Amino acid sequence: MASTEIIDRLRQTLRQGQQAMADWEGGELAVAAVPGAGKSTGMAVAAAIAIAKFQLHRQQQLVIVTLTRSAVSNIRKKVLAHLKELRLPSSAFTVSTLHSLAYTIANNHRELSGIGETTIVSEAQKLRLIRSAASLWVKENPKIYALLLEGRGFDGEDTERLRRQTVLRTDILPSVGREAIANAKSSGLSPDDLRQVTASDDSNILEIAAGIYEIYGRLLKQEKAIDYDDMILGALKVLDNPEVRRHWQEKIFAVFEDEAQDSSPLQTKLLEILSVSHRQGTQQEVKNLMRVGDPNQAINSTFTTADPRFFNDFCDRCHKLGRLLPLKEAGRSTQNIMQAANYVLSWVNHHYSKTNENNEVNKPFYPQKIHPVPEGDPQKNPDPIDRGIEIHLGNEIATIEEEVELIGKRIVQLLQQNPLLSIAILVRQHNQGQFISKSLAWLTERHNIKIYDVEQSDRQSRVPMDMLAILQFMERPHSPDNLKAALEVLKGRQKISSQQDLNELASTPEKFLYPTLIDAPLSEIAQEAQAKCVGLLRAKIELPLYNLIPFIAFTLYDDEAGLLATADKLGDHLNQQLIGNYSMHTVIESLKEIVESEKFEAIEGENHEDRYIVSGQVTLIGLHKAKGLDWDVVFMPFLHKRICPGEPYIPESNKFLGDFGIAEVTRIQIGAIIHHEPILDAQRAWQKCTYVKQAEEFRLLYVGMTRAKRLLWLSAANSAPFGWNTLENRSDRVEPCPVLPALQKLVATHPRF
């Protein structure tokens, strides 16, 4: 048995709140932690002490689950280090992602799970199957499809019919399918469950969603494949068997979950079943379940199956039982940064609270503020640089170019004062990162300051997809789907204007590519897009086949060395793979295989988390990726109202169905089924979706702010692009994020700042 002296020493390394985690004696415990509170550190020590205290071993283990593979690696290292100190076996615990745990259970009992010799589809394969399901749904449901085509304001004109067909087949129906499959499946809802409910406006959105979901399931079976949600469903099916359930519950002593705010309904159910412990000699069951998370860092729920309401409900339930542990003290940030984050939380909750259909008040944030650590804490709050927070709005900064120039000058000044500072610039959109990377190249050229662009790796990973879309267009240019996919790539790489309806251009490929004298003239921006597409088709005729990939690369990535290098590597890979069999068809098939298997590695240099935080380096990173990391200095530019919290937006091309996004309405209506709430009509569901998205954007702002340790810069220029896909169309007097003027006034007048 481990020495109590070592256990006490481990416990003493923790703060008071973390020590309460280490003192866990079994049962349910909710840990609601603020940013920088050390929840993972506390969990690792709590895990090691629990293993020692309860004398766990291979046949009765502690199971730790978390969200990502990198988090699995980090927490495993911490627990192993503590177990080594305690001289305890490493076999007494396991760490895995939720999906990995589910797959282990399902795979060990194939006869019960229904998961036999199956393959797991990649995200790209899943999207392909969803598109196929949407196309099959159109064929199988001609009457409903005709009603969708008619929509509103339809005069029967052929061009408009073709445009609407393109929008429905390539955009709207696949999006509805994605939302239905992700949200219904991850909650254990079947297609029939969706069909059995009716919205208050008698709309058929859920019927359409159910149809595509059902066909997708059929296609998966045909391919003898499963997706990630099938792993969870398979594991739950296994655990429906009383004997097998008892076996796993006896093998697992307790479950500790990290990042619990990002769990889906079925994931929550799986962990609750596995955590059940049977008291010897009695029929009594107890759940040994510790769930650790931060409700205010729930930033994935609008685009994944994560549903923070389940962790919030768990916290509320534990609070009533006296088993809620708030971790309020954090040593990461200086006092003023914490004050600013707390002010944002209070201001947003006051101005953006909303009463729902059950007369309950919804607030974007869980009411938990960050407090500094007490005097004498080994990780004391750092001293600020200057005042710790700097806010620059449109009255000081005219343009985004000026904004980035000011950031560059401030970086030079800071690193001259202290070359060991770690610095990050956090962005909301990829194209913002691209703009900053180009604009701040002078930092490296003149001052030898390294800029590590984490976002570039995402741009590079899309190279095979870009190539596939362009080559498929070259092979079949008269396919509306192929033309639209090529136009999307050109738009995404900022080679054509985003201020045009691509569906309209793609609906009649012949008229767009080779208009006759009697066709209506194209607009100037459409002519530019046409010239790009015709140039690609001309290259197919004039260039040898093996030169097409380099040509496409220069067309798309002319000024980005990393992307050109990745395209070059891809070309070499295809040349070697297809020796003696190099044709347009084989190249396209090979690219499909690469995209669907997701095995091609971009040339991206040092793309590991331990490279994100380096003294003297400027790290350029997206807000979502920055979660869990911290830097001495953090810059957050381009904080405009249209991005944070965002405004309702429906593309003009989609408005023939109504003034709402049909995919977003699908998500909200399925969410209502999950939470046993009334099914809202499309218009009210759209309003609710807008509120949910805005709440999440505010939480994302909060996450970004709490990455800073010693200095936080927030800014929004007077003039900014309407959309970051193109910098051409700009607006003046663009409103900043609404909380910033209030925060700026507080910083200017409050003595603590």
Phi, psi and omega in degrees: 000146183292150180292131177295334179295317179292320178300315179298320180294318177298316182298323182289345177284350185260158172282175185303313181295318178295325179298326177295328174295316181293337181272007182306131183246013183111170182085188181274142175215125175259129179243109179259108189250140174279163178301134178082010182279350179080040183293321180291321176297314178298320180295319181297315178293317179300321179296313181297317181292322178297319178299318179291313186295317184262006177051054182283159184205185185303325183273352177214093192254160166267129179251125177250129178238144178214183195274318188237161179295324180293323177294323176302312181298316183296313184287327177299316180301316182296314182294317180300320179298319179291320180295324178298317179296324180275354182058048179244153184290144179285347182283357183279357180213159171228151174232132179203169170283163179300317181294322179295317177299315181298318181295322178301314181294312182295321183287331179284346181224062186298327182294336179264324185282336185080003178265100180265228178281073184247159174255153177264123184286142174284172179298321180294319177295321179298317179296322178298316180295323179294319177298318178296320179297320179296318179295317179294324178299320179301316181292324185274347184228061185297328183290312180295322180298320179297322178295321177296317180299318182293318176046235177227151177068032181262126182257007178085001183292137185299318182299317180292323178299314180297320179297315180295322177301316180298315180299313183294314186285324186262343187233293192293307184294316174300325179293318176299317178300316180300313181295317182296312184294314182295309189280321180288314184295319182288353178248003179079018179270137178266168174305321180295326177300324179288324183289334188280355179247154182231136177285159183294343178259010180058025178288160184255024183298315181291330176294318177297314180300317180297321181297313180293320178300316181295316180294321177302317178299321178298314182296321177300315180297319179301323182272004183050051184230163174227160172251181186297326179292331177297332177297313180296314180298319179297317179296318180293325177296319177300315185284355172291337179282119186303318182294314181293320178301315180298320179301313182289324179292329177283329179287327182257116179284318183203160176238128172249125180246128174260157181054044186294341180292347183257013180281151173265169182303314182290326177297317177300315180298317180300313182294323180295322178294314184293334185278354182292129178243138182260119179292129183301134176078003179225168175269003186286137177244142176226143178267116174269087189222116173251120180245124185242130179192179176229105180305333182277358173248026175279096188237017183240001193285343182271353179223005173227183180273004178300139179223098185296345181298330182290321176289322177300318178296321178298317178298316180297318180296315180293326179300318179295332181267003182072027183237031173257127180245106177276126172262095188262341185267134181223135181259006185290308193254158174289161187306315185293325178292318177297319178300318180295316180297318178297322179294317178301315179303311182293316183297314182294316179299326180287318187268343185236022174285154185213138176272126183272186185293343177262016182061026174263144180272118176266137177233143181300328185243146169286131188285073180224116184264158180272134178242148176290160178285156182290163177304140178088357178294137181298331176251076183287157178298135184290159175285146180286157166269121188055238182268354176091339180215135180228130181235127182230116183247189188299339178287345178251328187240124183277311188231167178293330177297316178295323180299313181290324177300317178297320178298316179301315180296322179293322178298314179302313181300315182295316182286335173292324179286324181209097183295348185267002180294142169263137188227142175224147169245121183259132182235157180268330185231148182303318184292335173295318178297320179297317179297315180295317182302316179290318185291333182256016178302332181296338177298321179284316185294317186265331188237001179058034177265121182285133172251118179259108185268093180296325182296334182299327180298325177293319179296322182289326182293344180271357184303310179301323178294319177301311182299317180298314181299316182292317181292323176296323175295316179299323182287318181228076185291342183270005174277121178304321180297315181294318180296316181296319180298319179294318178297323178297320178296313180299321178293315181299328179268010175061037177261344173224162182290142176273355184272050178206159182272102182294330178298321180295318179295320187279342186292331178230081186304319183297315181295324181287313186283319184224070182293148176265177182295333183272352178282148178298139181295146178281152174292168182298317181288330176290325177296323177296318178295319178300316181299319178298314182293316179295323177300321178295318180293324178295322180298325179298326181279320191270336186255150171299150185304318184290350177268354185293318181296314175301321180296314179299320180300314180292328177294320185269323191237036191307332185240020180236103186300319182297320179291320178297319179295320179294318177296322178296316178298319179297316178300316178299318180300315180292321179301316181290321184289328189249027179304127179080357182218039187268106177220168179303318181296313183291325178296315180297317179296320179294320178295322176301316181297318180296314182295317185284330179275342180056037183262347183284129181259124178290159173276105187225009175063226187272090181246067179230154183302328181288353175263352183284331185240098184226135179301134177080000181255147173256117180261124179257115191212151177286153183300319181295319180291336184286343181302134181092353180248167174207155181223160176299317184233133178231129174253133176233093181270176172059038182272073181262156183300325183292344176256316179231106013269003182090161181232150180303132181220127174235123178303141179307323184295341183259357189285354179292345177269346182137173182272056178201160175269119187293325179293319179294322177297321177304313181300313183294319182292322176293322176300324179294322177297315182301318185263012176056048180246163176299144179277113183287151172292167188302318184292317180288327176295322178296318178297319179294319179300318178300316180297315181298318179294317180296319178300319181291324177296321176296321178294326178293321174300314180299316178300315179299314181300322185275009171277343187274136179263313189239336180210131178237126178248126176239133182210157176204116182286164179292321182246137181208158178294150176294319176218144188279001174289336175218142181264002187290307186274111184241154175244145174262162181052046178285130183291137174284168171312128192300337180281340187293314178302320179294319179292320179299318179296319179297315181298321183288330188252339186275131183298334181292337179267000000 
